[in-house]
Amino acid sequence: MLAFSNPVGSGTLWFHNLTTADGTPVGYDPQARAFLPMPPFCANRDIIGCNWIAPEQGAFCRSCAMTALAPDPEIPDAIPNWAETEAAKRWVLDNLGRWHWFRPEDPGTRPIFHMLAEGHTPVAMGHGYGVVTISVAEADPVIRATRRKALDEPYRTMIGHMRHEIAHMIWWRLSLREDFLAAFRQMFGDERADYPAALQQHYHQGPPQDWKLFYLTSYASAHPHEDWAETAAHLLHLTDITDSFVATGLSSPEVPRQGWDPYSEPDSALLINVAASLAVRVNHINRSMGLSDIYPFVLSETAQRKLAFVHDWLRRGAQGR
């Protein structure tokens, strides 16, 4: 994620900022990828702290307009959890916008989001025919940590959920192309395999013993659909770790040159190698504070080939190239 210039003075703005350091209201323009010091701001600004601009006064921003169902405000903590969930959505949409996904120049279908709070029944997150369902309860760190431990996952965040579920939606769009499906099945396997049965087997029997040789996560081994979504999410993780590293002015021998833009890099192997090297370095920094690794994963040769496949399609797929 980029660091942004202050439009009304000195200093830097970060992606979630609503005001400058001196209190001047600002809004983020996702088309210009810059902050503006003037309305119209999103209609959700005062409700959930959305800091994007809107097309007109009283309207929703591009991101909030994709949310068709908002959580029930009568459920405890629904609104603050929704606010954090929408913030994660804006982050991921802006990431994908670097490759033209879901921007005005993208001729394809946009995702529709159902943001649901949990009462007495957990919400099953997923995607179906362009609709992405998200449980905003997972914004609660206690709930998220409990589920991460129960599922034996090394990583679980709202940004991670957004990347994974939106990746399913992107697959659905790309699957309309015959050239994509043939290539996908060669790389990931046949997605027509029984999905419910595959998940049931995964949860009852666990992943194959050698899953680390072929998949980024154990869940990716459950079915080709999940392998794609996990791999696409990881491609976004790695690209954005690298982009954020460069944007903050940090340097490393692996970074090709000053001003390098990871999202514009066509060489998948170069991008993945730089990202993996930087992740190891930042993991080491996190350990100095007793924190978990930010990227606790190992990239096998097969996983790297899958990441390169996803990188190729995400870079050219939105506009049909």
Salt bridges, closest charged atoms under 4 A:
GLU86 OE1 - LYS89 NZ 2.86
GLU105 OE2 - HIS100 ND1 2.80
GLU105 OE2 - ARG103 NE 2.68
ASP106 OD1 - ARG173 NH2 2.77
GLU118 OE1 - ARG147 NH2 2.70
GLU138 OE2 - ARG147 NH1 3.27
GLU138 OE2 - ARG156 NH2 2.69
GLU138 OE1 - HIS161 NE2 2.86
GLU153 OE1 - ARG156 NH1 2.79
ASP179 OD2 - ARG177 NH2 2.89
ASP190 OD1 - ARG185 NE 3.90
ASP190 OD1 - ARG192 NE 2.86
GLU191 OE2 - ARG185 NH2 2.60
GLU226 OE1 - HIS164 NE2 2.94
GLU226 OE1 - HIS168 NE2 3.20
ASP227 OD2 - LYS306 NZ 2.60
GLU230 OE1 - HIS164 ND1 2.80
ASP240 OD2 - ARG163 NH2 3.19
ASP243 OD2 - ARG98 NH1 2.92
GLU254 OE2 - ARG281 NH2 2.73
ASP261 OD1 - ARG98 NH2 3.01
ASP293 OD2 - ARG287 NH2 2.82
ASP312 OD2 - ARG316 NE 3.02
